[in-house]
Amino acid sequence: MPFTRRQFVVGLSALSALGASVPFLPTALADATGQAVSGRRVFNLLINPEPPSLSSFNTTAGTSVTASSKVLEGLLTYDEALNARPALATAWEAAPDGLSYRFILREGVKWHDGEPFTSADVAFSLDLIKRFHPRGSSTFANLERVDTPDDHTAIVHLSKPAPYLIRGFAGGETPILPKHLYASGDPLSNLHNNAPVGTGPFRFKRWERGSFIEYERNPNYWDPAATVVDTLILKVIPDGAARLAAFENGTLDAGGQSPVPLSELERLTKSGRLKATTRGYRYTITPTMLEFNLDNPLLSRLEVRQAIAHALDREVIRKVVYYGYAEASYSPIPKSFANYVYEGPNPYPFDTEAANALLDKAGLVKKGPWRFSLTLDPLPYGDSYSRTATYVRSALARIGIEVKLRAQDFPTYIKRIYTDRDFDFAVVGMGTLYDPTVGVQRLFWSKNFRQGVPFSNGTHYNNPEVDRLLESAAVETDEQKRGELFKAFQKIVIEEVPSITLVMQQQVSVYNARVSGFEDDANGLDSSLANISLADTGGAHA
């Protein structure tokens, strides 16, 4: 039976009287260093790779979202159907003309340092996110101002309608920051980016680089019955075999984003002590893509990119790389957006003869076994991206392209792709989020080429007609017309190949059978975990 906070508090006094160390109950738990934590419930969550920061206001890095959302909250949360639910806002209303949203804010909420949360924090944060978040320039492109008539009312004014906006206020996507700690100085170098102060159910305690991040329960949280977890440990485990062992021996309670090799899932869950689910990812579906550096003279040639597209068999990637936990796709918009996805013919089906013919016609003849050489940088996030890169290397070898794989840590990868632009092409995973204007536009919109901003327009693609279609779709309130605009955009980028969409991933979370409550949130383990429950049976903790 799951513990609630109230049941736990009552039961704790009885347990403490026993003075015994009983497995799977609070008195038996240990913290991240292995020291006993008497009378406390510890939840160990995998985070891999180590996040570049603990605040997601200026990054879409997946692990930063995981870490940030436990401390920094948004105005709203979302269920599996993407219906909005109250968080820092208790009520909201859109104007009939779509040009403003009124949010009524929760009263009595305090920041972790004791300062009151007010509408000034909301106005400040939305402006900051518009300026610094990789998707913020798209999400809040139409934001004119935020009025704050009182401490508990925020009115968002738009220059044009933004039909997607009401789904954009989750904590990981649009975190509300404490203005009193960010108003002075450069927000990008603010020390609280790595020691966050929020309003969420957990407070930052410490970050042991390369090992773990420790949070503790916020005793002043606005919903005191929300969580039974006293200590939340985000464990950094880069090695795949070590992650697998940690799930098997019970030192990990949960991990998202397909944390173990997909080939191991059946064996891992066979006993019933561990479970796997694809729920909790509705807020974002992640395509695996190849992104080309269009500033590279060779890859700026359309026929080269067309040849590479012809050389790749998406069904092999789906079956062999992802063990069936993916759907082959050539469109950057997933089929979950049924009214928006382009389903016309794929201009570059798998065809190695066509690929070779294109390269021959381009004058890129073989010199020995190779026509030319490229370096491929796979996103260092789990093993699926590196496995995809290995497949791409073998596939392109068949058309005379030598591919060298380059492994690196996450910060080096981000700097290489988005700041230094020292790459040929990369395997990437980009969440499509809750609307194409937010998740997809950023990758193709020329105005979102922002050197130094992760997960923006990394190809440096620039097409004025694509810009026009995307900008029109962003403000179109007629669903049929909006769908037509998105389909026209997709047809162009599929033909021009600034990137190649390969598959839409089905992400998997692995968790101890005693854990529940995260699956109902559209963000799953990337939610605040305020509603998580821990049953009184399951694996050991350490």
RONU-279552 format. One record per residue (C-alpha): x negated, y, z; residue in three letters; residue number from 1. Coordinates in steps of 0.5 Angstrom, whole numbers. Each point is the difference from the previous one (the first is absolute). Example, Ala and Ser with C-alpha at 12.3 -4.5 7.8 and 13.67 -1.06 7.14 Angstrom:
BEGIN
    c1    c2    c3 rest  nr
   -25    -9    16  ala   1
    -2     7    -2  ser   2
END
This chain:
BEGIN
    c1    c2    c3 rest  nr
     0     0     0  met   1
    -3     7    -2  pro   2
    -2     5     6  phe   3
     3     7     0  thr   4
    -3     5     4  arg   5
     5     0     5  arg   6
     0    -8     1  gln   7
    -8     1     0  phe   8
     0     5     6  val   9
     5    -4     4  val  10
    -4    -7    -2  gly  11
    -7     3     2  leu  12
     1     1     7  ser  13
     2    -7     1  ala  14
    -6    -2    -4  leu  15
    -5     4     4  ser  16
     3    -3     6  ala  17
    -3    -7    -2  leu  18
    -7     3    -1  gly  19
    -1    -6    -5  ala  20
    -3     0    -7  ser  21
     5    -3    -5  val  22
    -1     0    -7  pro  23
     4     4    -5  phe  24
     3     5     6  leu  25
    -3     7     1  pro  26
    -5    -3     6  thr  27
    -3    -4    -5  ala  28
    -2     5    -5  leu  29
    -7     3    -2  ala  30
    -2     7    -3  asp  31
    -4     0    -6  ala  32
    -7     0     4  thr  33
     3    -7     3  gly  34
     1     3     7  gln  35
     6    -2     3  ala  36
     6     5     0  val  37
     4    -2     6  ser  38
     8     1    -1  gly  39
    -1     3    -7  arg  40
     3    -3    -7  arg  41
    -5     1    -5  val  42
     1     0    -7  phe  43
    -6    -2    -5  asn  44
     1     3    -7  leu  45
    -4    -1    -6  leu  46
    -3     6    -4  ile  47
    -4    -1    -5  asn  48
    -4     4    -3  pro  49
    -2     4     5  glu  50
     4     7    -1  pro  51
    -4     6    -2  pro  52
     5     4     5  ser  53
     5    -1     5  leu  54
     5     5    -3  ser  55
     3    -1    -7  ser  56
     2     8    -1  phe  57
    -6     0    -5  asn  58
    -1    -7    -3  thr  59
     5    -6    -3  thr  60
    -6    -5     3  ala  61
     5    -6     2  gly  62
    -4    -1     6  thr  63
     0     7     2  ser  64
     8     0    -1  val  65
     0    -6     5  thr  66
    -4     3     5  ala  67
     3     7     0  ser  68
     7    -2     0  ser  69
     0    -3     7  lys  70
    -2     7     3  val  71
     3     5    -5  leu  72
     7     0    -2  glu  73
     4     2    -6  gly  74
     7     4     1  leu  75
     3    -7    -3  leu  76
    -1    -7     0  thr  77
     3    -5    -5  tyr  78
     4    -7     0  asp  79
    -1    -5    -6  glu  80
     5     3    -4  ala  81
    -4     7     0  leu  82
     6     3     4  asn  83
    -3     5     5  ala  84
     0     0     7  arg  85
    -1     5     6  pro  86
    -7     1     3  ala  87
    -3     7     1  leu  88
     7     2    -3  ala  89
     6    -2     3  thr  90
     5     3    -6  ala  91
    -1     2    -7  trp  92
     4     3    -6  glu  93
    -2     2    -7  ala  94
     3     7    -3  ala  95
     5    -2    -6  pro  96
    -5     3    -5  asp  97
    -5    -4     3  gly  98
    -5     6     1  leu  99
     0    -1     8  ser 100
     0    -5     5  tyr 101
     2     2     7  arg 102
    -3    -5     6  phe 103
     2     0     7  ile 104
    -6    -2     4  leu 105
     0    -4     6  arg 106
     0     4     7  glu 107
    -5    -2     6  gly 108
    -6    -3    -5  val 109
    -7     2     3  lys 110
    -6    -1    -4  trp 111
    -5    -5     4  his 112
    -4     6     3  asp 113
     7     2     3  gly 114
     1     6    -5  glu 115
     8     1    -2  pro 116
     1    -3    -7  phe 117
     4     6    -4  thr 118
     2     2    -7  ser 119
    -6     4    -1  ala 120
    -4    -7     0  asp 121
     4    -2    -6  val 122
    -1     6    -4  ala 123
    -7     0     1  phe 124
    -1    -7    -2  ser 125
     4     0    -6  leu 126
    -4     5    -3  asp 127
    -6    -3     2  leu 128
     2    -7    -3  ile 129
     2     4    -6  lys 130
    -7     3    -1  arg 131
    -4    -6     2  phe 132
     3    -7     0  his 133
    -1    -4    -7  pro 134
     7     0    -1  arg 135
     2     6     3  gly 136
    -1     4    -6  ser 137
     6    -4    -3  ser 138
     4    -1     6  thr 139
     1     7     2  phe 140
    -2     3    -7  ala 141
     7     4     1  asn 142
    -1     2     7  leu 143
     1     8     1  glu 144
     0     0     7  arg 145
     2    -3     7  val 146
     5     5     4  asp 147
     0    -1     7  thr 148
     6     4     3  pro 149
    -1    -4     7  asp 150
    -5    -5     3  asp 151
     5    -6    -2  his 152
     2     2    -7  thr 153
    -4     0    -6  ala 154
     2     2    -7  ile 155
    -4    -2    -6  val 156
     1     4    -6  his 157
    -1    -2    -7  leu 158
    -1     4    -7  ser 159
     3    -6    -3  lys 160
     4    -6     2  pro 161
    -5    -6     2  ala 162
     5    -6     0  pro 163
    -5    -5     3  tyr 164
    -2     4     6  leu 165
     5    -2     5  ile 166
    -4    -7     0  arg 167
    -7     3     1  gly 168
     0     2     7  phe 169
    -3    -7     3  ala 170
    -5     1     5  gly 171
    -6    -3    -4  gly 172
     2     4    -6  glu 173
     2     7     3  thr 174
    -3     0     7  pro 175
     2     6     4  ile 176
    -6     3     3  leu 177
    -1     4     7  pro 178
    -1     7    -3  lys 179
    -3     2     6  his 180
    -6    -4    -1  leu 181
    -1     1    -7  tyr 182
     2     7    -2  ala 183
    -7     2     1  ser 184
    -6    -2    -4  gly 185
    -1    -5    -6  asp 186
     6    -5     1  pro 187
    -4    -5    -4  leu 188
    -6     0     5  ser 189
     5     0     6  asn 190
    -3    -4     6  leu 191
     7    -3     1  his 192
     0    -3    -7  asn 193
    -4    -6     4  asn 194
     3     1     7  ala 195
     8     2    -2  pro 196
     5     3     4  val 197
     7    -1    -2  gly 198
     7    -1     3  thr 199
     0    -8    -1  gly 200
     1    -6     4  pro 201
    -8    -1     1  phe 202
    -5     5     2  arg 203
    -7     0    -3  phe 204
    -5    -3     5  lys 205
    -7    -2    -3  arg 206
    -3    -2    -7  trp 207
    -6    -5     0  glu 208
    -2     1    -7  arg 209
    -1    -6    -4  gly 210
     4    -4     6  ser 211
     7     2     2  phe 212
     4     6     1  ile 213
     4     0     7  glu 214
     7     3     1  tyr 215
     4     0     7  glu 216
     7     1     1  arg 217
     3     7     0  asn 218
     3     0     7  pro 219
     4     7    -2  asn 220
     3    -3    -7  tyr 221
     6     3    -1  trp 222
     3    -7    -1  asp 223
    -2    -3     7  pro 224
     3    -7    -2  ala 225
    -4     0    -7  ala 226
    -6    -5     1  thr 227
    -2    -5     5  val 228
    -7     0    -3  val 229
    -5     4     5  asp 230
    -6    -1    -4  thr 231
    -1     0    -7  leu 232
    -6    -2    -3  ile 233
    -2     1    -7  leu 234
    -5    -5    -2  lys 235
    -5     1    -6  val 236
    -2    -7    -2  ile 237
    -4     1    -7  pro 238
    -1    -7    -1  asp 239
     5    -4    -3  gly 240
    -2    -7     3  ala 241
     0     4     7  ala 242
     7     3    -1  arg 243
     3    -7    -2  leu 244
    -4    -3     6  ala 245
     3     6     5  ala 246
     7    -2    -3  phe 247
    -1    -7     2  glu 248
    -3     1     7  asn 249
     5     5     2  gly 250
    -4     6     0  thr 251
     4     4    -5  leu 252
     8     0     1  asp 253
     1     3    -7  ala 254
    -3     3    -6  gly 255
     3     3    -7  gly 256
    -2     1    -7  gln 257
    -1    -7    -1  ser 258
    -6    -1     5  pro 259
    -2    -7    -1  val 260
    -1    -3    -7  pro 261
     7    -2    -3  leu 262
    -3    -7    -1  ser 263
     0    -1     8  glu 264
     7     2     1  leu 265
     4    -7     0  glu 266
    -6    -3     4  arg 267
     0     6     5  leu 268
     8     0     1  thr 269
     1    -8     0  lys 270
     0     0     8  ser 271
     5     5     1  gly 272
    -4     4     5  arg 273
    -2     5    -6  leu 274
     5     3    -5  lys 275
     0     4    -6  ala 276
     4     5    -3  thr 277
     1     4    -7  thr 278
     5     5     4  arg 279
    -2     6     3  gly 280
    -3     3    -7  tyr 281
     6     3    -3  arg 282
    -3     7     1  tyr 283
    -5    -1    -5  thr 284
    -1    -5    -5  ile 285
    -8    -1    -2  thr 286
    -2    -1    -7  pro 287
    -7    -3    -2  thr 288
    -3     5    -5  met 289
    -6     1    -4  leu 290
    -2     7     0  glu 291
    -5     3    -5  phe 292
    -4     6     1  asn 293
     2     4    -7  leu 294
    -6     4     1  asp 295
    -4    -6    -2  asn 296
    -2     1    -7  pro 297
     1    -7    -2  leu 298
     7    -1     4  leu 299
     2     7    -3  ser 300
     1    -4    -6  arg 301
     7    -3    -1  leu 302
    -2    -6    -4  glu 303
    -4    -2     6  val 304
     5     0     5  arg 305
     5    -3    -5  gln 306
    -5    -6    -1  ala 307
    -1    -1     8  ile 308
     8     0     1  ala 309
     1    -5    -6  his 310
    -6    -5     4  ala 311
     4     0     6  leu 312
     5    -6     2  asp 313
     5     3     5  arg 314
     3    -7     1  glu 315
    -7    -3     2  val 316
    -1     6     5  ile 317
     7    -1     3  arg 318
    -1    -8     1  lys 319
    -7    -1     1  val 320
    -2     7     4  val 321
     6     1     4  tyr 322
     3    -7     0  tyr 323
     6     2    -2  gly 324
     1     6     5  tyr 325
     1     5    -6  ala 326
     4     1    -6  glu 327
    -4     2    -7  ala 328
     1     7    -2  ser 329
    -2     5    -5  tyr 330
     4     6     2  ser 331
    -3     4     6  pro 332
     8     0     3  ile 333
     2    -6     3  pro 334
     7    -4    -2  lys 335
     2     2     7  ser 336
     2     7    -3  phe 337
     5    -3    -5  ala 338
     2     6    -3  asn 339
    -7     3    -1  tyr 340
    -4    -6    -2  val 341
    -2     0    -8  tyr 342
     1    -7    -2  glu 343
    -2     1    -8  gly 344
    -5    -4    -3  pro 345
    -7    -1     2  asn 346
    -4     3    -5  pro 347
    -6    -4     2  tyr 348
     1    -7     2  pro 349
    -5    -5     2  phe 350
    -4    -1    -7  asp 351
    -7    -1     0  thr 352
     0     0    -8  glu 353
     3     7     0  ala 354
    -5     2     6  ala 355
    -6    -2    -4  asn 356
     3     3    -7  ala 357
     1     7     4  leu 358
    -7     0     2  leu 359
    -3    -2    -6  asp 360
     4     5    -4  lys 361
    -3     5     5  ala 362
    -7    -2    -2  gly 363
    -2    -3     7  leu 364
    -3    -6    -3  val 365
    -3    -5     4  lys 366
    -8     0     2  lys 367
    -1    -7     2  gly 368
     6    -2     4  pro 369
     2     7     2  trp 370
     3     6    -3  arg 371
    -1     5     6  phe 372
     0    -1     8  ser 373
     4     3     5  leu 374
     0     1     7  thr 375
     7    -2     4  leu 376
     1     2     7  asp 377
     6    -4     4  pro 378
     3     4     5  leu 379
    -3    -3     7  pro 380
     7    -2     3  tyr 381
     1    -8     1  gly 382
    -2    -5    -5  asp 383
     5     1    -6  ser 384
    -3     6    -3  tyr 385
    -7    -3     0  ser 386
     3    -7    -3  arg 387
     4     5    -5  thr 388
    -7     3    -2  ala 389
    -3    -7    -1  thr 390
     5    -2    -4  tyr 391
    -1     6    -4  val 392
    -7    -1    -1  arg 393
     1    -7    -3  ser 394
     6     3    -5  ala 395
    -4     5    -2  leu 396
    -6    -4    -1  ala 397
     4    -4    -6  arg 398
     0     6    -4  ile 399
    -7     2     1  gly 400
     0     5     6  ile 401
    -5    -1     6  glu 402
     4     2     6  val 403
    -5     1     6  lys 404
     4     0     7  leu 405
    -2     5     5  arg 406
     2    -2     8  ala 407
     0     6     5  gln 408
     3     2     6  asp 409
     7     4     0  phe 410
    -3     7     1  pro 411
    -5    -1    -5  thr 412
     5    -2    -5  tyr 413
     4     6     1  ile 414
    -5     5    -1  lys 415
    -3    -4    -6  arg 416
     7     0    -3  ile 417
     3     7     2  tyr 418
    -6     4     2  thr 419
    -6    -2    -4  asp 420
     4    -3    -6  arg 421
    -6    -4    -1  asp 422
     4    -6    -3  phe 423
     2    -4    -6  asp 424
     6    -3     2  phe 425
     3    -3     7  ala 426
     5    -5     2  val 427
     5     4     4  val 428
     7    -1     4  gly 429
     4     7     0  met 430
     7    -1     4  gly 431
     6     3    -4  thr 432
     3     2     6  leu 433
     8     1     1  tyr 434
     0     4    -7  asp 435
    -4     1    -6  pro 436
    -1     7     1  thr 437
    -4    -1     6  val 438
    -3    -6    -1  gly 439
    -1    -1    -8  val 440
    -1     8    -2  gln 441
    -6     1     4  arg 442
    -4    -5    -4  leu 443
     2     3    -7  phe 444
     1     7     1  trp 445
    -5     5    -2  ser 446
     1     5     5  lys 447
    -2    -6     5  asn 448
    -7    -1    -2  phe 449
    -3     3     6  arg 450
    -7    -2     1  gln 451
    -1    -3     7  gly 452
     7    -2     2  val 453
     1    -7     0  pro 454
     5    -4    -4  phe 455
     1     6    -4  ser 456
     0     0    -8  asn 457
    -7    -4     0  gly 458
     0    -1    -7  thr 459
     0     8    -2  his 460
     6    -1    -5  tyr 461
     3     6    -3  asn 462
     6     0    -5  asn 463
     4     6     0  pro 464
     6    -4    -2  glu 465
    -1    -5     6  val 466
     0     6     5  asp 467
     6     3    -3  arg 468
     4    -7     0  leu 469
    -2    -1     8  leu 470
     1     7     2  glu 471
     7     0    -3  ser 472
     2    -7     3  ala 473
    -2     3     7  ala 474
     5     5     0  val 475
     6    -4    -4  glu 476
     6    -2     4  thr 477
     3    -3    -6  asp 478
    -2    -8     1  glu 479
     1    -2    -7  gln 480
    -4     6    -3  lys 481
    -5    -1     6  arg 482
    -1    -7    -2  gly 483
    -1     2    -8  glu 484
    -5     5     2  leu 485
    -4    -5     4  phe 486
     1    -6    -5  lys 487
    -3     5    -5  ala 488
    -6     2     4  phe 489
    -1    -8     1  gln 490
     0    -1    -8  lys 491
    -6     5    -1  ile 492
    -4    -2     6  val 493
     0    -7    -2  ile 494
    -2     1    -7  glu 495
    -5     5     2  glu 496
    -3    -5     5  val 497
    -3     5     5  pro 498
     1    -6     5  ser 499
     2    -7    -1  ile 500
     6    -2     5  thr 501
    -2    -8     1  leu 502
     5    -2     5  val 503
     5     2     6  met 504
    -2    -3     6  gln 505
     4    -3     5  gln 506
    -4     2     7  gln 507
     1    -5     5  val 508
    -1     1     8  ser 509
    -2    -6     4  val 510
     2     0     8  tyr 511
     1    -4     6  asn 512
     7    -3     0  ala 513
     1     4     7  arg 514
     0     6    -4  val 515
     6     4    -3  ser 516
     3     6    -1  gly 517
    -5     3    -5  phe 518
     4    -3    -6  glu 519
     6     4     0  asp 520
    -4     6    -1  asp 521
    -2     2    -8  ala 522
    -7     1     3  asn 523
    -1    -6     3  gly 524
    -6     0     4  leu 525
    -2     7    -2  asp 526
     6     2     4  ser 527
    -1     3     7  ser 528
     2    -7     3  leu 529
     4     3     5  ala 530
     5    -5    -1  asn 531
    -4    -6     0  ile 532
     2    -6     5  ser 533
    -5    -5     3  leu 534
     3    -7     2  ala 535
    -3    -4     6  asp 536
    -3    -5    -4  thr 537
    -5     0    -5  gly 538
    -8     0    -1  gly 539
    -5     2     5  ala 540
    -3     8    -1  his 541
    -7     2     1  ala 542
END
